[in-house]
Amino acid sequence: MRNSILLLEVIFSIVLFSIIMVYSMSITLNLFKNHKISTKTTYENLLLETTRLYLSKNNNLILIEYKNTVLYYDNNILLKNVSLFNISSLNNILDIDICISNNSNCQNWKIKIDV
């Protein structure tokens, strides 16, 4: 009788441990996926922000060229994987719409041009 109760306790412990492990692995996997997505978004935002700062410091924006998902400045690659790039000018302010990574991260910039 005592051995059967002990065996039942062991089986119950193994089942309980298995359930806990499955749920903890599920939570860990979910956290990992969320972290990966968050890291990608943060990296894309950093790319866009550094590009915006670079363009705002270099007032010669005539040298910007966009072709085949690549943004060039003075024939040098400035930003890759650009899915949308529109630029318009009103008075001394440039309005730039830019999206990267298949429109997953889009921004609108207003850059003042020194004339």
N, C-alpha and C positions, 0 to 999 in steps of 0.2 A: 504494500500500500504506500509506504513512504517513498519508494522508488518511482512509483507512478505519479505522485504529486510533484516530486522533483523534476521528472521529465516534463510534466505539464507546465511547470514554471519556466523551464528552459525554452520550451516551444513558444510560450507566451512572450518571453523576453526577446527571442529571435524575431518574432513577428512584429513586435512593437519597435524594436531597433530598425528593422527593415523599412517600416512605414516612416519612421523619423528620418532615415537616410534618404529615402526617395523624395520626401518633401524638402529636405535641406538641399539636396542636389538640384531640385527644380528651382528653388529660390536663388541658389548660387548661379545657375545658368541664366536666370532672368536678370540678375544684377550684372553679370558679365555683358549680356547683350545691351542693356541700358547704358552701361559705361562705354561700350564701344561706339554706340550711336552718339552719345554725348561728346566723346572725344573727337569724333569726326566733325560734328557740328562746330565745336569750339575751334578746331583747326581751320575749317573753312572760314569762319568769322575772322580769325586772325589773318588769314591770307587776304581777305577782302579789306580789312582795316589797314594792313600795311600797304596794300596797293593804293587805297584812298589817300593815305598819308604821303606816299611817294608822289602821286599825281598832284596833290595840293602844294607840295614843296617845289615841284618843277612846273613852272608856269607856261612852258612851251608845250601846250597840249595839242598842238597841230601834229606833233610827231606820233600820236597814238594811232595805231592801226589794228583792226580786228579782222582776222580771216581764219577760217577752219578751226574754230573753237580755241584759238590762241590770241591773246592780246599782246601786241608788240608796242614798245616804246623806243623810238629811234632805231628800228630794225633789230632790237634785242627783245627776247621773250620776257614779258612782264608777268603774265599770268596764264596758266594753262587751264583747260577744261571749262572754258567760258561758254555757256549755252545761250546767253543773251547779252547784247551790249548795244545800247542806244545812247547817243549823246546829242544834246540840243543846247543851244545858247540863247540867252535872253539878257540883253544889256551886258553886264560884265560877270554874269553868273552862268556857269555850265551846270546843266542838269544831266546826270549820268545814271542810267538804269543798267544794272549789271546782275547777272545770275550765273552761278557756277554749279557744276555737278547736276546737270539735267534739271535745272530750275529748282533744286532742293534748297538753295540758299540764295536769296535775292536781296539786293539793297538798292536804295536810291541815294545818290550823293549830290550835294550842291557845293560846287567849288567856285570860289570867287577868283576871277582872273585879274591880275594886275596889268593894266595897260600902260 
